[in-house]
Amino acid sequence: MRNRKYRKCVGVILLNDKNKILVGRRLDHPSGFWQMPQGGINKDENPENAVWREMLEEIGTNKAKLIRVSNQWINYDIPNDTLATLPWGNNYRGQSQKWFIFRFLGINEDINVGTENPEFSEWKLAKMELIIDNIVPLFIFALAETNNLSESNLVAPYRFIGLQALSVERAITRSILFSKAASIMF
């Protein structure tokens, strides 16, 4: 399995005018975790085109202004039992994501997670400190990366770890994110 490649993906951090972040509750996992929109890059598609497409597919709108793109790709392995449930799980060992920060330019009524192929059961706009405790652990590492933190800055960096996070990691990551919040929260 470790010889398989990472699936190229994009992630969306969509900020409203109060710097709250859009998150959706996953339809396909009983964990109750929330996550930011994200998805795969199609063959012959560049990351920026993919992120605009994914935003429209997952939240029904792309009324947004691109603010920033992460400096690096974030690779993570997915546990075998989770890979077995994914349509592309036999071809990849995990994902490699590039993250994009957007300012939402629409109104709440523009957001619709009841799309043709829904991934979320509901959505909300949340403060970053609430997201830290409720999102899939992997995305906390993505938030840290968009704040110009490197993996070496995190004592226990977040990885996809069976959809469970250790409270020590959460506390460390929270303090790092809050100390660097000015770089993301313009």
Z-matrix of the N, CA and C atoms (Angstrom, degrees):
N
C 1 1.454
C 2 1.524 1 111.35
N 3 1.297 2 118.33 1 -37.59
C 4 1.457 3 120.87 2 -174.89
C 5 1.521 4 112.79 3 -66.69
N 6 1.330 5 118.04 4 -12.84
C 7 1.466 6 121.06 5 176.74
C 8 1.526 7 111.81 6 -81.44
N 9 1.320 8 116.56 7 -13.60
C 10 1.467 9 119.53 8 179.49
C 11 1.521 10 110.68 9 -71.74
N 12 1.325 11 115.50 10 157.05
C 13 1.463 12 122.05 11 -177.03
C 14 1.523 13 111.17 12 -84.18
N 15 1.324 14 113.77 13 171.13
C 16 1.459 15 121.40 14 171.72
C 17 1.525 16 108.83 15 -91.24
N 18 1.311 17 115.83 16 140.08
C 19 1.462 18 121.76 17 176.73
C 20 1.529 19 107.85 18 -79.14
N 21 1.326 20 116.96 19 127.05
C 22 1.466 21 121.88 20 179.76
C 23 1.531 22 109.39 21 -74.78
N 24 1.329 23 115.30 22 130.91
C 25 1.466 24 121.75 23 -176.61
C 26 1.524 25 110.82 24 -141.80
N 27 1.312 26 114.12 25 166.98
C 28 1.468 27 121.67 26 174.48
C 29 1.521 28 108.31 27 -126.60
N 30 1.338 29 115.77 28 153.58
C 31 1.457 30 121.64 29 177.20
C 32 1.520 31 109.81 30 -130.05
N 33 1.327 32 115.36 31 149.52
C 34 1.465 33 123.19 32 -176.00
C 35 1.517 34 110.10 33 -115.69
N 36 1.326 35 116.71 34 123.78
C 37 1.459 36 122.10 35 167.00
C 38 1.514 37 105.06 36 -110.44
N 39 1.336 38 116.15 37 104.28
C 40 1.457 39 122.42 38 -174.98
C 41 1.520 40 109.20 39 -104.82
N 42 1.334 41 116.10 40 113.03
C 43 1.465 42 122.78 41 -177.79
C 44 1.523 43 110.31 42 -99.42
N 45 1.333 44 116.16 43 135.96
C 46 1.464 45 118.00 44 172.77
C 47 1.529 46 108.89 45 -88.08
N 48 1.327 47 117.16 46 -172.49
C 49 1.466 48 120.61 47 -176.20
C 50 1.535 49 113.26 48 -70.22
N 51 1.327 50 117.24 49 -10.27
C 52 1.468 51 121.59 50 176.29
C 53 1.532 52 110.97 51 -106.20
N 54 1.317 53 116.16 52 13.57
C 55 1.465 54 123.70 53 -179.06
C 56 1.520 55 114.07 54 61.71
N 57 1.325 56 116.36 55 26.84
C 58 1.461 57 120.06 56 169.90
C 59 1.530 58 107.11 57 -84.83
N 60 1.316 59 115.66 58 150.82
C 61 1.457 60 122.59 59 -174.35
C 62 1.522 61 109.84 60 -107.22
N 63 1.338 62 116.07 61 134.17
C 64 1.456 63 120.82 62 177.57
C 65 1.520 64 109.83 63 -74.83
N 66 1.335 65 115.65 64 129.57
C 67 1.461 66 122.19 65 175.04
C 68 1.520 67 108.60 66 -134.09
N 69 1.327 68 115.78 67 153.28
C 70 1.458 69 121.72 68 177.05
C 71 1.515 70 110.22 69 -125.20
N 72 1.336 71 115.58 70 147.29
C 73 1.469 72 120.49 71 176.70
C 74 1.524 73 107.90 72 -85.60
N 75 1.334 74 116.86 73 125.07
C 76 1.460 75 122.02 74 -175.50
C 77 1.523 76 111.78 75 -63.88
N 78 1.336 77 115.57 76 135.08
C 79 1.457 78 121.58 77 176.29
C 80 1.527 79 112.21 78 -78.22
N 81 1.321 80 116.56 79 -30.09
C 82 1.462 81 120.93 80 -168.20
C 83 1.522 82 115.18 81 -96.79
N 84 1.312 83 118.05 82 11.85
C 85 1.460 84 118.86 83 -179.93
C 86 1.523 85 109.88 84 -143.08
N 87 1.325 86 117.72 85 131.26
C 88 1.470 87 121.07 86 -176.87
C 89 1.530 88 114.05 87 -74.00
N 90 1.318 89 117.93 88 1.30
C 91 1.467 90 121.78 89 -175.37
C 92 1.519 91 113.48 90 -64.67
N 93 1.333 92 116.36 91 -28.01
C 94 1.455 93 118.98 92 -174.35
C 95 1.511 94 113.15 93 81.78
N 96 1.341 95 117.93 94 2.59
C 97 1.454 96 120.85 95 178.41
C 98 1.525 97 111.10 96 -65.10
N 99 1.298 98 114.08 97 150.28
C 100 1.453 99 122.75 98 174.51
C 101 1.524 100 106.88 99 -105.44
N 102 1.321 101 116.87 100 152.75
C 103 1.454 102 119.38 101 175.72
C 104 1.514 103 109.68 102 -147.75
N 105 1.307 104 114.19 103 161.46
C 106 1.454 105 120.47 104 174.26
C 107 1.521 106 107.95 105 -80.93
N 108 1.340 107 118.14 106 152.58
C 109 1.467 108 119.94 107 178.98
C 110 1.528 109 111.13 108 -57.13
N 111 1.333 110 115.61 109 141.88
C 112 1.458 111 121.01 110 178.20
C 113 1.516 112 108.19 111 -163.77
N 114 1.326 113 115.75 112 160.20
C 115 1.455 114 118.70 113 178.44
C 116 1.514 115 112.40 114 -178.36
N 117 1.323 116 114.18 115 174.02
C 118 1.455 117 121.82 116 -174.73
C 119 1.520 118 114.18 117 -74.04
N 120 1.326 119 113.53 118 155.81
C 121 1.461 120 122.04 119 175.62
C 122 1.522 121 107.36 120 -95.40
N 123 1.316 122 117.16 121 124.59
C 124 1.458 123 121.31 122 179.03
C 125 1.523 124 111.19 123 -71.19
N 126 1.331 125 115.44 124 158.13
C 127 1.459 126 120.69 125 176.84
C 128 1.529 127 108.86 126 -57.67
N 129 1.305 128 117.33 127 137.83
C 130 1.467 129 124.34 128 -179.92
C 131 1.531 130 113.30 129 64.53
N 132 1.328 131 117.57 130 23.01
C 133 1.462 132 122.50 131 177.03
C 134 1.521 133 107.52 132 -115.19
N 135 1.325 134 117.58 133 137.82
C 136 1.460 135 118.84 134 176.96
C 137 1.538 136 109.02 135 -88.62
N 138 1.340 137 117.77 136 161.47
C 139 1.466 138 120.24 137 -176.01
C 140 1.529 139 114.06 138 -57.74
N 141 1.331 140 118.29 139 -39.75
C 142 1.458 141 118.50 140 -178.26
C 143 1.529 142 111.65 141 -66.71
N 144 1.317 143 117.95 142 -41.33
C 145 1.473 144 119.37 143 176.01
C 146 1.526 145 110.60 144 -63.89
N 147 1.325 146 116.31 145 -39.05
C 148 1.471 147 120.64 146 -179.80
C 149 1.523 148 111.64 147 -63.17
N 150 1.329 149 117.64 148 -41.49
C 151 1.461 150 119.50 149 -176.48
C 152 1.528 151 111.11 150 -67.41
N 153 1.332 152 117.38 151 -37.76
C 154 1.470 153 119.91 152 176.47
C 155 1.526 154 110.41 153 -65.58
N 156 1.344 155 117.54 154 -41.23
C 157 1.462 156 121.61 155 178.86
C 158 1.523 157 110.29 156 -64.89
N 159 1.332 158 116.99 157 -47.22
C 160 1.467 159 120.72 158 -179.11
C 161 1.527 160 111.52 159 -60.90
N 162 1.319 161 116.91 160 -40.62
C 163 1.458 162 120.17 161 179.28
C 164 1.531 163 109.78 162 -59.17
N 165 1.319 164 116.62 163 -46.69
C 166 1.461 165 121.18 164 -179.40
C 167 1.534 166 110.93 165 -65.38
N 168 1.334 167 116.68 166 -42.58
C 169 1.464 168 120.39 167 -179.61
C 170 1.520 169 113.20 168 -66.11
N 171 1.318 170 117.80 169 -35.65
C 172 1.462 171 120.02 170 -173.32
C 173 1.520 172 114.95 171 -94.11
N 174 1.332 173 117.84 172 -30.52
C 175 1.471 174 118.75 173 -178.41
C 176 1.522 175 112.85 174 -123.83
N 177 1.343 176 117.05 175 6.43
C 178 1.448 177 121.05 176 172.59
C 179 1.517 178 116.34 177 75.24
N 180 1.309 179 117.73 178 5.52
C 181 1.466 180 120.87 179 178.94
C 182 1.527 181 109.37 180 -153.34
N 183 1.308 182 115.08 181 153.85
C 184 1.467 183 119.80 182 170.11
C 185 1.527 184 108.86 183 -133.86
N 186 1.323 185 115.53 184 36.47
C 187 1.461 186 121.53 185 175.97
C 188 1.524 187 107.95 186 -76.84
N 189 1.308 188 115.19 187 86.57
C 190 1.463 189 120.08 188 -173.76
C 191 1.521 190 109.80 189 -156.85
N 192 1.315 191 113.84 190 161.58
C 193 1.464 192 121.70 191 175.73
C 194 1.530 193 107.24 192 -117.47
N 195 1.328 194 116.28 193 128.53
C 196 1.458 195 120.44 194 178.33
C 197 1.523 196 109.25 195 -71.08
N 198 1.337 197 115.65 196 127.69
C 199 1.466 198 121.81 197 -179.01
C 200 1.520 199 111.23 198 -104.49
N 201 1.331 200 116.26 199 -43.98
C 202 1.457 201 118.79 200 -172.90
C 203 1.522 202 110.94 201 -158.84
N 204 1.321 203 116.30 202 151.01
C 205 1.459 204 123.42 203 177.12
C 206 1.527 205 107.64 204 -120.71
N 207 1.332 206 116.87 205 138.56
C 208 1.466 207 119.51 206 179.67
C 209 1.522 208 110.47 207 -60.05
N 210 1.308 209 115.14 208 151.11
C 211 1.465 210 121.73 209 -177.10
C 212 1.515 211 113.05 210 -76.17
N 213 1.308 212 117.72 211 -21.66
C 214 1.456 213 119.83 212 -175.48
C 215 1.519 214 110.64 213 -142.86
N 216 1.322 215 114.92 214 166.49
C 217 1.455 216 122.15 215 173.47
C 218 1.523 217 107.38 216 -86.22
N 219 1.331 218 116.01 217 139.57
C 220 1.456 219 121.71 218 178.65
C 221 1.528 220 108.05 219 -106.14
N 222 1.327 221 116.92 220 115.05
C 223 1.460 222 122.20 221 179.85
C 224 1.517 223 109.99 222 -96.53
N 225 1.323 224 115.60 223 140.68
C 226 1.460 225 119.54 224 173.18
C 227 1.518 226 109.87 225 -150.50
N 228 1.315 227 115.01 226 144.76
C 229 1.457 228 122.13 227 176.94
C 230 1.521 229 108.82 228 -86.08
N 231 1.321 230 115.19 229 148.91
C 232 1.460 231 121.66 230 177.42
C 233 1.522 232 107.34 231 -111.37
N 234 1.328 233 117.64 232 134.73
C 235 1.471 234 119.83 233 179.65
C 236 1.534 235 111.44 234 -57.21
N 237 1.334 236 116.17 235 147.05
C 238 1.464 237 121.68 236 -177.47
C 239 1.519 238 113.27 237 -55.52
N 240 1.348 239 118.10 238 -40.15
C 241 1.467 240 119.81 239 -178.58
C 242 1.528 241 111.38 240 -65.96
N 243 1.326 242 117.13 241 -31.66
C 244 1.466 243 120.34 242 176.58
C 245 1.525 244 110.08 243 -76.47
N 246 1.337 245 116.82 244 -42.04
C 247 1.471 246 120.12 245 177.84
C 248 1.530 247 111.23 246 -55.68
N 249 1.329 248 116.49 247 -37.39
C 250 1.466 249 121.08 248 -178.01
C 251 1.521 250 112.21 249 -62.02
N 252 1.330 251 118.06 250 -21.48
C 253 1.466 252 121.08 251 -178.46
C 254 1.530 253 112.52 252 -93.39
N 255 1.324 254 117.31 253 -6.52
C 256 1.463 255 121.34 254 -175.06
C 257 1.523 256 111.18 255 -97.70
N 258 1.335 257 117.89 256 139.98
C 259 1.469 258 119.80 257 -178.19
C 260 1.525 259 113.38 258 -60.95
N 261 1.303 260 118.20 259 -25.37
C 262 1.462 261 122.82 260 -179.87
C 263 1.520 262 112.34 261 -105.12
N 264 1.337 263 116.83 262 6.97
C 265 1.458 264 122.03 263 -173.13
C 266 1.515 265 116.09 264 -61.34
N 267 1.323 266 118.19 265 -27.21
C 268 1.464 267 120.29 266 179.49
C 269 1.522 268 112.68 267 -76.20
N 270 1.322 269 117.35 268 -15.27
C 271 1.467 270 120.99 269 -174.24
C 272 1.521 271 114.08 270 -100.58
N 273 1.317 272 117.78 271 -16.22
C 274 1.463 273 120.65 272 -173.25
C 275 1.519 274 111.10 273 -133.58
N 276 1.311 275 115.50 274 159.44
C 277 1.469 276 121.46 275 176.71
C 278 1.519 277 111.60 276 -97.60
N 279 1.326 278 116.19 277 -17.06
C 280 1.460 279 122.04 278 -177.34
C 281 1.512 280 109.11 279 177.35
N 282 1.309 281 115.61 280 -156.98
C 283 1.455 282 120.26 281 -177.91
C 284 1.526 283 110.82 282 -128.00
N 285 1.315 284 113.91 283 155.83
C 286 1.457 285 122.44 284 174.16
C 287 1.523 286 105.44 285 -125.08
N 288 1.335 287 116.62 286 114.94
C 289 1.459 288 120.49 287 -171.72
C 290 1.521 289 112.74 288 -115.56
N 291 1.325 290 113.98 289 142.34
C 292 1.457 291 122.88 290 169.44
C 293 1.527 292 105.22 291 -112.65
N 294 1.339 293 116.27 292 132.09
C 295 1.459 294 121.85 293 -175.22
C 296 1.524 295 111.15 294 -105.80
N 297 1.333 296 114.78 295 144.27
C 298 1.463 297 123.55 296 -178.51
C 299 1.519 298 109.03 297 -126.84
N 300 1.327 299 116.34 298 133.72
C 301 1.468 300 121.03 299 175.84
C 302 1.521 301 108.16 300 -103.52
N 303 1.331 302 115.60 301 130.31
C 304 1.457 303 122.47 302 -179.85
C 305 1.519 304 110.27 303 -124.52
N 306 1.325 305 116.08 304 152.80
C 307 1.461 306 122.99 305 168.07
C 308 1.530 307 105.71 306 -100.44
N 309 1.333 308 117.21 307 123.78
C 310 1.466 309 121.68 308 179.53
C 311 1.521 310 109.10 309 -73.10
N 312 1.323 311 116.86 310 128.50
C 313 1.463 312 122.49 311 -177.94
C 314 1.527 313 112.54 312 -106.97
N 315 1.315 314 117.45 313 -5.73
C 316 1.450 315 120.91 314 -178.36
C 317 1.518 316 112.44 315 -91.57
N 318 1.326 317 114.38 316 -163.12
C 319 1.466 318 121.86 317 174.95
C 320 1.530 319 107.41 318 -115.09
N 321 1.318 320 116.72 319 160.94
C 322 1.466 321 120.34 320 -176.68
C 323 1.522 322 112.91 321 -53.23
N 324 1.319 323 117.29 322 -34.71
C 325 1.458 324 120.60 323 -179.31
C 326 1.523 325 112.66 324 -65.84
N 327 1.324 326 118.82 325 -16.85
C 328 1.461 327 122.11 326 176.35
C 329 1.527 328 111.63 327 -72.52
N 330 1.321 329 117.18 328 -22.73
C 331 1.460 330 121.19 329 -177.15
C 332 1.525 331 109.14 330 -83.32
N 333 1.324 332 115.44 331 128.04
C 334 1.463 333 121.70 332 -177.77
C 335 1.522 334 108.51 333 -144.24
N 336 1.334 335 117.35 334 106.00
C 337 1.464 336 120.48 335 179.41
C 338 1.527 337 112.20 336 -84.35
N 339 1.325 338 117.01 337 -3.50
C 340 1.463 339 121.26 338 176.11
C 341 1.512 340 110.72 339 -85.16
N 342 1.314 341 116.51 340 55.29
C 343 1.460 342 122.90 341 -176.57
C 344 1.527 343 110.78 342 -80.30
N 345 1.330 344 117.15 343 -177.96
C 346 1.460 345 121.96 344 -178.24
C 347 1.528 346 112.49 345 -57.67
N 348 1.318 347 116.91 346 -41.64
C 349 1.473 348 122.72 347 176.58
C 350 1.525 349 108.47 348 -125.64
N 351 1.329 350 116.83 349 78.00
C 352 1.470 351 119.80 350 -172.28
C 353 1.529 352 113.02 351 -64.66
N 354 1.328 353 114.83 352 143.62
C 355 1.460 354 121.85 353 175.16
C 356 1.522 355 111.44 354 -114.64
N 357 1.335 356 116.32 355 -17.43
C 358 1.454 357 121.51 356 -177.93
C 359 1.524 358 110.35 357 -119.71
N 360 1.339 359 116.35 358 145.57
C 361 1.462 360 120.81 359 175.80
C 362 1.522 361 111.06 360 -88.27
N 363 1.328 362 116.22 361 -25.68
C 364 1.458 363 121.77 362 179.29
C 365 1.522 364 108.42 363 -160.82
N 366 1.326 365 115.76 364 168.79
C 367 1.462 366 120.24 365 179.25
C 368 1.509 367 108.76 366 -138.37
N 369 1.336 368 114.50 367 162.17
C 370 1.465 369 120.52 368 173.96
C 371 1.518 370 107.92 369 -156.81
N 372 1.311 371 114.49 370 165.05
C 373 1.462 372 121.81 371 172.25
C 374 1.515 373 106.01 372 -105.26
N 375 1.319 374 116.14 373 125.70
C 376 1.457 375 120.19 374 -172.55
C 377 1.517 376 111.29 375 -128.56
N 378 1.328 377 114.49 376 149.32
C 379 1.463 378 120.24 377 172.99
C 380 1.523 379 108.20 378 -70.32
N 381 1.330 380 115.94 379 150.47
C 382 1.459 381 119.59 380 -177.23
C 383 1.521 382 112.11 381 -55.99
N 384 1.334 383 118.39 382 -40.20
C 385 1.458 384 119.19 383 -177.08
C 386 1.521 385 112.23 384 -63.99
N 387 1.336 386 118.26 385 -29.20
C 388 1.462 387 120.59 386 176.39
C 389 1.525 388 110.72 387 -76.26
N 390 1.304 389 116.39 388 -33.47
C 391 1.461 390 120.52 389 179.16
C 392 1.515 391 110.43 390 -64.00
N 393 1.310 392 117.14 391 -39.09
C 394 1.463 393 121.24 392 -177.88
C 395 1.530 394 110.77 393 -54.60
N 396 1.327 395 117.46 394 -38.13
C 397 1.457 396 120.38 395 -176.91
C 398 1.518 397 114.46 396 -87.65
N 399 1.335 398 118.15 397 -10.58
C 400 1.455 399 118.92 398 -170.53
C 401 1.516 400 116.37 399 -126.44
N 402 1.322 401 119.48 400 -4.48
C 403 1.456 402 119.09 401 -178.72
C 404 1.516 403 111.10 402 -97.05
N 405 1.336 404 114.30 403 164.29
C 406 1.458 405 120.33 404 175.18
C 407 1.525 406 107.39 405 -55.00
N 408 1.317 407 119.36 406 129.03
C 409 1.466 408 122.09 407 -173.69
C 410 1.517 409 115.34 408 -51.03
N 411 1.295 410 118.47 409 -35.69
C 412 1.460 411 121.30 410 -179.72
C 413 1.518 412 112.01 411 -54.23
N 414 1.319 413 117.50 412 -38.86
C 415 1.453 414 120.47 413 -173.67
C 416 1.516 415 112.59 414 -71.94
N 417 1.328 416 117.39 415 -19.70
C 418 1.455 417 119.56 416 174.40
C 419 1.519 418 109.40 417 -64.35
N 420 1.342 419 116.19 418 -39.78
C 421 1.459 420 119.63 419 176.99
C 422 1.527 421 109.78 420 -63.08
N 423 1.318 422 117.49 421 -37.98
C 424 1.463 423 120.89 422 178.11
C 425 1.522 424 110.61 423 -63.56
N 426 1.317 425 117.28 424 -42.47
C 427 1.459 426 120.08 425 176.90
C 428 1.516 427 110.71 426 -60.08
N 429 1.322 428 116.42 427 -42.51
C 430 1.455 429 120.11 428 179.06
C 431 1.517 430 110.64 429 -62.65
N 432 1.338 431 117.87 430 -41.11
C 433 1.458 432 121.46 431 -178.02
C 434 1.524 433 110.79 432 -64.32
N 435 1.320 434 117.19 433 -38.31
C 436 1.461 435 119.03 434 -179.65
C 437 1.517 436 111.21 435 -69.10
N 438 1.310 437 116.66 436 -15.26
C 439 1.463 438 121.68 437 175.61
C 440 1.523 439 111.66 438 -90.16
N 441 1.328 440 117.57 439 16.97
C 442 1.467 441 123.73 440 -179.53
C 443 1.517 442 113.13 441 65.84
N 444 1.309 443 117.35 442 25.93
C 445 1.450 444 120.32 443 174.48
C 446 1.517 445 107.56 444 -90.42
N 447 1.286 446 116.72 445 142.49
C 448 1.458 447 119.56 446 174.85
C 449 1.514 448 108.25 447 -99.90
N 450 1.316 449 115.90 448 163.88
C 451 1.456 450 120.09 449 -179.05
C 452 1.528 451 110.64 450 -58.46
N 453 1.305 452 117.60 451 -32.53
C 454 1.456 453 120.25 452 -178.93
C 455 1.527 454 112.42 453 -67.84
N 456 1.341 455 117.76 454 -18.72
C 457 1.456 456 120.54 455 177.75
C 458 1.531 457 112.29 456 -77.13
N 459 1.305 458 117.09 457 -18.91
C 460 1.455 459 120.77 458 -177.71
C 461 1.516 460 108.93 459 -94.03
N 462 1.310 461 116.30 460 124.28
C 463 1.463 462 120.41 461 -179.41
C 464 1.528 463 109.58 462 -62.36
N 465 1.309 464 116.58 463 -42.85
C 466 1.464 465 121.16 464 178.45
C 467 1.527 466 107.40 465 -132.79
N 468 1.320 467 117.89 466 81.95
C 469 1.466 468 120.00 467 -173.61
C 470 1.524 469 112.37 468 -61.76
N 471 1.319 470 114.15 469 145.56
C 472 1.451 471 120.31 470 179.50
C 473 1.505 472 110.37 471 -73.60
N 474 1.276 473 115.08 472 137.00
C 475 1.455 474 124.62 473 172.14
C 476 1.520 475 105.68 474 -134.00
N 477 1.286 476 116.31 475 169.86
C 478 1.453 477 120.68 476 175.86
C 479 1.520 478 105.23 477 -72.38
N 480 1.308 479 117.97 478 105.05
C 481 1.465 480 120.91 479 -174.11
C 482 1.520 481 109.48 480 -122.70
N 483 1.303 482 115.39 481 65.37
C 484 1.452 483 120.10 482 175.73
C 485 1.511 484 113.51 483 63.73
N 486 1.312 485 117.84 484 26.76
C 487 1.454 486 124.38 485 178.99
C 488 1.523 487 113.29 486 62.18
N 489 1.332 488 117.37 487 23.97
C 490 1.454 489 120.51 488 174.27
C 491 1.519 490 108.20 489 -128.47
N 492 1.293 491 115.61 490 140.04
C 493 1.465 492 120.02 491 178.54
C 494 1.515 493 109.16 492 -115.74
N 495 1.294 494 115.29 493 149.19
C 496 1.458 495 119.58 494 175.86
C 497 1.519 496 109.08 495 -86.13
N 498 1.318 497 117.19 496 138.66
C 499 1.462 498 120.41 497 -174.63
C 500 1.522 499 112.24 498 -61.73
N 501 1.320 500 118.64 499 -31.77
C 502 1.461 501 120.71 500 178.39
C 503 1.523 502 109.72 501 -64.86
N 504 1.344 503 116.20 502 -45.22
C 505 1.459 504 119.88 503 177.98
C 506 1.526 505 110.64 504 -60.16
N 507 1.321 506 115.39 505 -41.92
C 508 1.461 507 120.64 506 -179.14
C 509 1.531 508 110.43 507 -60.95
N 510 1.315 509 117.21 508 -44.60
C 511 1.464 510 120.88 509 -178.68
C 512 1.529 511 110.98 510 -66.48
N 513 1.321 512 116.55 511 -41.72
C 514 1.462 513 119.97 512 179.01
C 515 1.521 514 109.79 513 -64.06
N 516 1.322 515 115.92 514 -47.67
C 517 1.464 516 119.68 515 -178.54
C 518 1.520 517 110.77 516 -63.08
N 519 1.337 518 116.87 517 -41.55
C 520 1.459 519 120.13 518 179.15
C 521 1.524 520 110.82 519 -58.42
N 522 1.317 521 117.59 520 -46.11
C 523 1.467 522 119.52 521 -177.68
C 524 1.525 523 110.78 522 -66.16
N 525 1.327 524 117.55 523 -37.89
C 526 1.468 525 120.43 524 177.85
C 527 1.520 526 110.08 525 -65.63
N 528 1.337 527 116.57 526 -45.79
C 529 1.460 528 119.64 527 -179.01
C 530 1.524 529 111.68 528 -62.05
N 531 1.319 530 116.26 529 -44.55
C 532 1.468 531 118.11 530 -178.67
C 533 1.513 532 111.74 531 -66.41
N 534 1.312 533 117.46 532 -34.08
C 535 1.463 534 119.18 533 179.35
C 536 1.526 535 111.94 534 -70.76
N 537 1.321 536 116.16 535 -21.02
C 538 1.464 537 121.01 536 -179.89
C 539 1.532 538 112.83 537 -108.55
N 540 1.317 539 117.38 538 7.75
C 541 1.461 540 120.94 539 -171.82
C 542 1.517 541 114.44 540 -58.48
N 543 1.308 542 118.56 541 -29.66
C 544 1.458 543 120.48 542 -177.59
C 545 1.515 544 112.52 543 -60.30
N 546 1.331 545 117.48 544 -29.51
C 547 1.454 546 119.06 545 -178.32
C 548 1.516 547 113.44 546 -74.37
N 549 1.343 548 117.42 547 -19.65
C 550 1.454 549 119.23 548 177.10
C 551 1.533 550 110.75 549 -103.65
N 552 1.296 551 117.54 550 -33.52
C 553 1.455 552 121.54 551 -175.64
C 554 1.524 553 110.75 552 -96.29
N 555 1.264 554 116.59 553 72.23
C 556 1.468 555 126.04 554 -173.84
C 557 1.515 556 111.64 555 -41.95
